[in-house]
Each structure stands twice: as structure tokens, then as C-alpha cells.
Amino acid sequence: MIRLMPLALVATFMAAPLAAQPTEDDQSLLGQGADLLLRGLIEEVAPPLQDLAGIGAEYLPLFQQLAAEMGPAFLEVFGQIDSLSNYEPPEILPNGDILLRRSPDAPAWTPPGAEPAPAAPSSRPQVEL
């Protein structure tokens, strides 16, 4: 009896993975279910996407005009900003002005094309050798 125990245990462990393997019928059912799900999603999403395409065509001239007039100004502003992570979120004032404040913990700002500011002189005496 004791000799049969390891054999029964090995047979049990080998049978479990065999029983868990899906059959071809299961795989085809899963494929059919996935196909039906994707078709349903496409049918739900298609009408709103067609509406968006119409809106884009309607407003395209406005966006082109905005890009032509404001594009250079935006490029100039973004050329002055070193990294957006160095700034706090924009603040809109009651008069409509928008402030972009630099974070207090941000490194010192240097204008583009300018050399970095020299480091502050240290208080330690320098020794020449």
C-alpha cells in the first residue's frame, strides 16, 4: 500500500493539467465570443466617430487661421520655457490674464542662448599650489 501512494500522487498531479487543457470547441467558442464583442464595440463607436469627422471638417479653416496667427507667438513663449515641470499650474486672474509662476524649488532660469550664471563665490579660502 505504501508503494502505491507515490504512484497515485504522481498520477493525480499529471491528470490535473490534462483535464485543464481546452478543447478545440472551447477555443472556437472563445474566438466567436471575442469576435462578437469586437463587432459590438465597433458598431457602438462608429456613429460618434463619424460625427467627429464632420465637426473636424467644419472647424478646419478656423484651426488653420488660429495656427497661422497664434503659432509664432506660441513658439516664442514655449522657447522661453525650459521645462514645464519647473512651473506651477497656470493661474487665471479675474481680468483674464494668465500667470505661469515658476516653482520655488526650480533651478535658476537662464535665457535660451545665454551662458549659465556663474556660481556664487564660496566663503572658503582658496589655496594655490
Phi and psi in degrees as a GROMACS rama.xvg file:
@    title "Ramachandran Plot"
@    xaxis  label "Phi"
@    yaxis  label "Psi"
@TYPE xy
-65.2985  -32.2652  ILE-2
-70.7571  -28.2539  ARG-3
-78.5025  -23.2906  LEU-4
-59.8204  -50.2124  MET-5
-62.8243  -36.6697  PRO-6
-65.3718  -41.2259  LEU-7
-66.0263  -39.4548  ALA-8
-64.2871  -44.0374  LEU-9
-64.2311  -41.7214  VAL-10
-64.0713  -36.9368  ALA-11
-65.2288  -45.4774  THR-12
-67.9724  -31.7146  PHE-13
-76.4368  -29.628  MET-14
-76.7097  -30.5471  ALA-15
-61.3957  -48.7566  ALA-16
-65.2835  -32.8914  PRO-17
-65.2333  -37.9709  LEU-18
-72.4825  -26.3398  ALA-19
-83.2943  -11.394  ALA-20
-70.9684  130.635  GLN-21
-72.8474  151.205  PRO-22
-89.2766  172.598  THR-23
-65.4928  -32.7669  GLU-24
-64.1082  -40.8001  ASP-25
-64.0785  -41.9885  ASP-26
-65.6896  -38.5635  GLN-27
-70.2904  -34.1008  SER-28
-66.4123  -39.7535  LEU-29
-64.7125  -41.0007  LEU-30
-64.2  -41.06  GLY-31
-65.1584  -40.604  GLN-32
-63.629  -43.5308  GLY-33
-64.1918  -39.4649  ALA-34
-63.5246  -44.1922  ASP-35
-64.1543  -39.9832  LEU-36
-62.955  -46.1844  LEU-37
-66.1234  -39.2298  LEU-38
-63.1878  -40.9687  ARG-39
-62.5089  -42.0409  GLY-40
-63.9278  -41.5705  LEU-41
-64.0338  -40.8287  ILE-42
-65.3391  -33.4844  GLU-43
-74.4346  -35.3821  GLU-44
-88.348  -25.0076  VAL-45
-59.0576  -48.5294  ALA-46
-61.5447  -45.4012  PRO-47
-61.9487  -35.6475  PRO-48
-65.7012  -36.8479  LEU-49
-66.5299  -36.8939  GLN-50
-63.7915  -41.2193  ASP-51
-63.8866  -36.3003  LEU-52
-63.541  -38.9528  ALA-53
-66.4081  -39.6324  GLY-54
-65.2842  -41.3899  ILE-55
-60.4852  -42.9023  GLY-56
-66.7757  -33.7414  ALA-57
-69.3946  -39.9413  GLU-58
-97.8936  0.734242  TYR-59
-56.423  -45.278  LEU-60
-61.1459  -36.1363  PRO-61
-65.1352  -43.2991  LEU-62
-66.4866  -35.9267  PHE-63
-65.4288  -40.7337  GLN-64
-66.0833  -42.5587  GLN-65
-60.7432  -43.9872  LEU-66
-64.6702  -38.6683  ALA-67
-68.3923  -38.8225  ALA-68
-84.2545  -41.4554  GLU-69
-97.33  -15.324  MET-70
-53.7829  -52.3551  GLY-71
-61.0856  -37.7397  PRO-72
-65.6378  -41.8437  ALA-73
-63.64  -40.9895  PHE-74
-62.5599  -38.722  LEU-75
-65.4096  -43.4374  GLU-76
-64.9455  -46.6671  VAL-77
-69.1501  -21.5735  PHE-78
-70.5656  -22.0868  GLY-79
-86.3318  -15.5887  GLN-80
-95.9565  122.668  ILE-81
-78.026  -46.8614  ASP-82
-154.816  131.863  SER-83
-63.8475  -22.1409  LEU-84
-69.6348  -14.9075  SER-85
-86.9015  4.58747  ASN-86
-123.543  151.615  TYR-87
-81.3675  166.138  GLU-88
-60.1074  148.676  PRO-89
-60.8618  146.952  PRO-90
-119.227  126.533  GLU-91
-99.8679  120.385  ILE-92
-80.5438  162.888  LEU-93
-58.384  -28.6366  PRO-94
-84.9093  2.35453  ASN-95
97.027  -8.20096  GLY-96
-66.5338  147.714  ASP-97
-115.533  124.773  ILE-98
-106.516  134.133  LEU-99
-113.244  101.217  LEU-100
-90.2284  138.931  ARG-101
-77.5832  138.983  ARG-102
-64.8607  143.722  SER-103
-63.6603  -28.4723  PRO-104
-91.2264  6.46618  ASP-105
-75.4275  150.993  ALA-106
-66.8019  161.632  PRO-107
-59.3578  139.285  ALA-108
-86.0658  133.934  TRP-109
-120.722  131.767  THR-110
-60.7291  150.467  PRO-111
-60.4845  135.646  PRO-112
85.7604  -9.78795  GLY-113
-92.3688  153.685  ALA-114
-77.3429  148.103  GLU-115
-60.9066  148.073  PRO-116
-64.4208  142.315  ALA-117
-66.2887  150.15  PRO-118
-67.679  149.687  ALA-119
-64.5115  142.454  ALA-120
-63.9758  140.076  PRO-121
-80.8294  155.886  SER-122
-84.7197  -6.96602  SER-123
-80.2256  139.76  ARG-124
-70.2312  143.961  PRO-125
-97.7353  138.754  GLN-126
-110.915  126.878  VAL-127
-92.2437  140.128  GLU-128
